[in-house]
Amino acid sequence: MSHSPIIDEIRKYREEYAARHNYDIDKICEDVRSRLQQSGRKVVSRKPRSIAKLKIQSAA
């Protein structure tokens, strides 16, 4: 199996980022939300929908 230097770099960054937040998913999500808010980009927030209400279409 070949290794891509780009994939290796992404994995290294992901590991460092998780370690910086003590591998705590709540802290990671809080940081992401904070960064998103500071970016000034428009964010769309939608109410969750129940899967049961969605129609499942067959591939026929």
Summary of the structure (lengths in Angstrom):
residues: 60
radius of gyration: 18.3
end to end distance: 37.7
largest distance: 48.7
contacts: 74
relative contact order: 0.07
helix: 57%
strand: 0%
